[in-house]
């Protein structure tokens, strides 16, 4: 049998992982450190998909507004509603508090279990800037190209380093050469470029980008094909561009749209590469929103038929079914701990969950625009290594916030305590390793993730750590938490700008509205906030409904 290139790469990756796992076994002296594997959303997601969850409600209630989910889009909608005086709403958390902004906690330490930073928002990201201002993070100049941010929320130096040719360097670009200079000159031009409609060609949120077809045609091909056509050949530049795409989109230059590839570099419109970050990653922002709007948590729903809340309220429940009528939207919730099921009839519902989940639980999904052309989802590993002390660094090198290793499938590791002001290193820390699993098709990778054992997963999780620190690394490892996100984020593959399903879902107006970064076909906080606020606006302005 002749193997395709994809099959060959997938087989090679599997063999490499197996070999690495065997090698790791010797390195930790035949004893695995305590490893906790979390397959996020399982088994609940598959039970729901396969019709193994009871939909019979045990209680029935009515409420005004219901938000389904607790990721960035859901909490942004909640913030915007509360900001404009609409506080009588219930938020159903979903299967994971804060969604892709979740945190990992070990004792007194916290680290990201999902997204770990927010790039400084562009002038077009008005909603994000308003949110950061309300939270006290953006201090002044909200309308200026480069506002003033609270110093303690900006990444501390050293911010990043790259392990390349057996030594560390500050820049993530391995080598500067003619191709890289030519590419960066192009990006400087594109940052200011506008289409024939007067709008920026590349803007974030993407809904503000130009509709000029001369540029949108870039979405018909992959970034890799465009780079080849434009005669970019530098291995250093191509590796760097691939790394950046995997880091933001979960897929590399061979998979993502050329428009998306250029958008990554040109959309924010400024040259300041600083980011906003915290030890627990973007969970910090999610929890700050909760405190700001005084979102109260309740253990269970009140026993009253009419649910009225004096302040925003959250319940630890997941959505089983959604059905809209002319009078209301009927939603069946199941409490994540007790299993209690409740039918909620709401006047307004914001569905702030991934579109792939919404498509399975909404009655008559085609009515809203759902179709098979929804975005593909990239699988991820986010692994937290809890350490006793710090492994020894190479001479003349200092541990950075973001530490990247050239030439691996990993995306490097971030160090949570980098954002803590201390006179000496603490006794414990957490290294968070990110792995975008794009070596095979997402479907094949998800099948592998369902079957992979602790040792195999640990080999992937540690692939950027063991080459740097060697066997001595394991002397410091107290425990490892590996979070598997089989559908971690939607990816902007060719055609994503004009997918009919996304266009229809964005424009849909009824009692049921949608809010998720999936509507932009890629997962960054600016997009999630935009769609969360847009959904909230539809509730605040009911006349906008079709």
Secondary structure as the mmCIF struct_conf table of DSSP 4:
data_model
#
loop_
_struct_conf.conf_type_id
_struct_conf.id
_struct_conf.beg_label_comp_id
_struct_conf.beg_label_asym_id
_struct_conf.beg_label_seq_id
_struct_conf.end_label_comp_id
_struct_conf.end_label_asym_id
_struct_conf.end_label_seq_id
HELX_LH_PP_P HELX_LH_PP_P1 UNK A 2 UNK A 4
HELX_RH_AL_P HELX_RH_AL_P1 UNK A 5 UNK A 27
TURN_TY1_P TURN_TY1_P1 UNK A 28 UNK A 30
HELX_LH_PP_P HELX_LH_PP_P2 UNK A 32 UNK A 33
STRN STRN1 UNK A 34 UNK A 39
TURN_TY1_P TURN_TY1_P2 UNK A 40 UNK A 43
HELX_RH_AL_P HELX_RH_AL_P2 UNK A 44 UNK A 49
TURN_TY1_P TURN_TY1_P3 UNK A 50 UNK A 51
BEND BEND1 UNK A 53 UNK A 53
BEND BEND2 UNK A 58 UNK A 58
STRN STRN2 UNK A 59 UNK A 68
BEND BEND3 UNK A 71 UNK A 71
HELX_RH_AL_P HELX_RH_AL_P3 UNK A 72 UNK A 83
TURN_TY1_P TURN_TY1_P4 UNK A 84 UNK A 85
STRN STRN3 UNK A 89 UNK A 92
BEND BEND4 UNK A 95 UNK A 96
TURN_TY1_P TURN_TY1_P5 UNK A 97 UNK A 98
HELX_RH_3T_P HELX_RH_3T_P1 UNK A 99 UNK A 101
STRN STRN4 UNK A 103 UNK A 106
TURN_TY1_P TURN_TY1_P6 UNK A 107 UNK A 108
STRN STRN5 UNK A 109 UNK A 112
BEND BEND5 UNK A 113 UNK A 114
STRN STRN6 UNK A 118 UNK A 119
HELX_LH_PP_P HELX_LH_PP_P3 UNK A 120 UNK A 122
TURN_TY1_P TURN_TY1_P7 UNK A 123 UNK A 124
HELX_RH_AL_P HELX_RH_AL_P4 UNK A 126 UNK A 134
TURN_TY1_P TURN_TY1_P8 UNK A 135 UNK A 136
BEND BEND6 UNK A 137 UNK A 137
STRN STRN7 UNK A 138 UNK A 140
TURN_TY1_P TURN_TY1_P9 UNK A 142 UNK A 143
BEND BEND7 UNK A 144 UNK A 146
STRN STRN8 UNK A 148 UNK A 149
HELX_RH_3T_P HELX_RH_3T_P2 UNK A 151 UNK A 153
STRN STRN9 UNK A 154 UNK A 154
HELX_LH_PP_P HELX_LH_PP_P4 UNK A 155 UNK A 156
BEND BEND8 UNK A 157 UNK A 158
STRN STRN10 UNK A 160 UNK A 164
TURN_TY1_P TURN_TY1_P10 UNK A 165 UNK A 166
STRN STRN11 UNK A 167 UNK A 169
BEND BEND9 UNK A 170 UNK A 170
BEND BEND10 UNK A 172 UNK A 174
HELX_RH_AL_P HELX_RH_AL_P5 UNK A 178 UNK A 192
STRN STRN12 UNK A 194 UNK A 194
TURN_TY1_P TURN_TY1_P11 UNK A 196 UNK A 197
BEND BEND11 UNK A 198 UNK A 199
STRN STRN13 UNK A 200 UNK A 200
BEND BEND12 UNK A 201 UNK A 202
BEND BEND13 UNK A 204 UNK A 205
HELX_RH_3T_P HELX_RH_3T_P3 UNK A 206 UNK A 208
BEND BEND14 UNK A 209 UNK A 209
HELX_RH_AL_P HELX_RH_AL_P6 UNK A 213 UNK A 216
HELX_RH_3T_P HELX_RH_3T_P4 UNK A 217 UNK A 220
BEND BEND15 UNK A 221 UNK A 221
STRN STRN14 UNK A 222 UNK A 222
HELX_RH_AL_P HELX_RH_AL_P7 UNK A 223 UNK A 229
TURN_TY1_P TURN_TY1_P12 UNK A 230 UNK A 231
HELX_RH_AL_P HELX_RH_AL_P8 UNK A 235 UNK A 249
BEND BEND16 UNK A 250 UNK A 251
TURN_TY1_P TURN_TY1_P13 UNK A 253 UNK A 255
STRN STRN15 UNK A 256 UNK A 257
HELX_RH_AL_P HELX_RH_AL_P9 UNK A 258 UNK A 266
TURN_TY1_P TURN_TY1_P14 UNK A 267 UNK A 268
STRN STRN16 UNK A 275 UNK A 276
TURN_TY1_P TURN_TY1_P15 UNK A 279 UNK A 282
HELX_RH_AL_P HELX_RH_AL_P10 UNK A 283 UNK A 293
TURN_TY1_P TURN_TY1_P16 UNK A 294 UNK A 294
STRN STRN17 UNK A 296 UNK A 298
BEND BEND17 UNK A 299 UNK A 300
BEND BEND18 UNK A 303 UNK A 305
STRN STRN18 UNK A 306 UNK A 306
BEND BEND19 UNK A 310 UNK A 311
STRN STRN19 UNK A 313 UNK A 315
STRN STRN20 UNK A 317 UNK A 324
BEND BEND20 UNK A 326 UNK A 327
STRN STRN21 UNK A 329 UNK A 335
TURN_TY1_P TURN_TY1_P17 UNK A 336 UNK A 338
STRN STRN22 UNK A 341 UNK A 351
BEND BEND21 UNK A 353 UNK A 353
HELX_RH_AL_P HELX_RH_AL_P11 UNK A 355 UNK A 361
STRN STRN23 UNK A 362 UNK A 362
TURN_TY1_P TURN_TY1_P18 UNK A 363 UNK A 364
HELX_RH_3T_P HELX_RH_3T_P5 UNK A 365 UNK A 367
TURN_TY1_P TURN_TY1_P19 UNK A 368 UNK A 369
TURN_TY1_P TURN_TY1_P20 UNK A 372 UNK A 373
HELX_LH_PP_P HELX_LH_PP_P5 UNK A 374 UNK A 375
STRN STRN24 UNK A 376 UNK A 388
BEND BEND22 UNK A 389 UNK A 389
HELX_LH_PP_P HELX_LH_PP_P6 UNK A 391 UNK A 394
TURN_TY1_P TURN_TY1_P21 UNK A 395 UNK A 396
BEND BEND23 UNK A 401 UNK A 401
STRN STRN25 UNK A 402 UNK A 405
TURN_TY1_P TURN_TY1_P22 UNK A 406 UNK A 407
BEND BEND24 UNK A 408 UNK A 409
STRN STRN26 UNK A 410 UNK A 415
HELX_RH_3T_P HELX_RH_3T_P6 UNK A 416 UNK A 419
BEND BEND25 UNK A 420 UNK A 420
BEND BEND26 UNK A 423 UNK A 424
BEND BEND27 UNK A 427 UNK A 427
STRN STRN27 UNK A 428 UNK A 436
BEND BEND28 UNK A 439 UNK A 440
HELX_RH_AL_P HELX_RH_AL_P12 UNK A 442 UNK A 451
HELX_RH_AL_P HELX_RH_AL_P13 UNK A 454 UNK A 461
TURN_TY1_P TURN_TY1_P23 UNK A 462 UNK A 465
HELX_RH_AL_P HELX_RH_AL_P14 UNK A 466 UNK A 469
HELX_RH_3T_P HELX_RH_3T_P7 UNK A 470 UNK A 475
TURN_TY1_P TURN_TY1_P24 UNK A 476 UNK A 476
STRN STRN28 UNK A 477 UNK A 491
STRN STRN29 UNK A 493 UNK A 493
TURN_TY1_P TURN_TY1_P25 UNK A 494 UNK A 495
HELX_RH_3T_P HELX_RH_3T_P8 UNK A 496 UNK A 498
HELX_RH_AL_P HELX_RH_AL_P15 UNK A 500 UNK A 507
BEND BEND29 UNK A 510 UNK A 511
STRN STRN30 UNK A 512 UNK A 514
HELX_RH_3T_P HELX_RH_3T_P9 UNK A 517 UNK A 520
TURN_TY1_P TURN_TY1_P26 UNK A 521 UNK A 521
BEND BEND30 UNK A 522 UNK A 522
HELX_RH_AL_P HELX_RH_AL_P16 UNK A 525 UNK A 540
TURN_TY1_P TURN_TY1_P27 UNK A 541 UNK A 541
HELX_RH_3T_P HELX_RH_3T_P10 UNK A 542 UNK A 544
#
